[in-house]
Amino acid sequence: MELFHGMDVLHAIAGLFVGLLVGLTGVGGGSLMTPLLVLMFGVNPHTAVGTDLLYAATTKIAGSAVHGWRETVDWKIMRRLACGSLPAAAVSLVLLNKFGHLNNHATRIVLGMLGCMLLLTAVATLFQRKIAMFARREEPVDERHTFLPTIGLGLVLGVAVSVSSVGAGAIGVTALLVLYPHLPVARIIGTDIAHAVPLALVAGFGHWMLGDVDFTLLGNLLIGSIPGVIVGSLLSSRAADKWLRPALAAVLVVSGLKLLTS
């Protein structure tokens, strides 16, 4: 099998590693896979982003199906996010098609964007619970006041995910916790995962049309990540969150700084 030749087996191991972290913490798909592909395997940043988007969409379809079955998805909030993120993703892809592959300067912009998003994701991952606790001390917010901010959040995520493949996880969940402080955390996470599927599919399809998806690489990543996500999800209730989140945040910080200085 092609999987066991050259670097392919290492791609599967990388998929397994990231899948485990996603299952354990709910964070790490775009935040870890893209920098792994760029820094460890020398994949072109544009190809890494495009491939990771379809990788994330495929792995999160199962997660969103489970959350939908458990009724932990707020479809109204999901639609609000999509109203901002999907058009933003489409516009971002058009601009990438026009400006993103002109020269090495464009590649450095992608790397810089990814590095900044990784650092923001590290902060969001490390302090997510504290932010949630702070937000929940506030009085209930009139839902009408969250309509435009939620669409605005979707817009930001649409741009960030399309350019860097990072942002729909920890940053999206943390922002939703602040916007909807009295919504159950499980429902926030389920809504964020469900929203990530169409966003990643749209952005991933756009990168595919731009020639930025390596399907052989994608297949090998999924061979490792699908069982990894399943095992990580089964172990998540037993894992010590106080150790997992700082460790994940540290990896994100190191990866982000490396990309910013590369």
Buried (B, 14 or more C-beta within 10 A) or exposed (E): EEBEEEEBBBBBBBBBBBBBBBBBBBBBBBBBBBBBBBBEEEBBBBBBBBBBBBBBBBBBBBBBBBBBEEEBBBEEBBEBBBBBBBBBBBBBBEEBEEEBBEEEEBBBBBBBBBBBBBBBBBBBBBBBBEBBEEBEEEEEBEEEEBBEBBBBBBBBBBBBBBBBBBBBBBBBBBBBBBBBBEBEBEBBBBBBBBBBBBBBBBBBBBBBEBEBBBEEBBBBBBBBBBBBBBBBBEEBEEBEEEEBBEEBBEBBBBBBBBBBEE
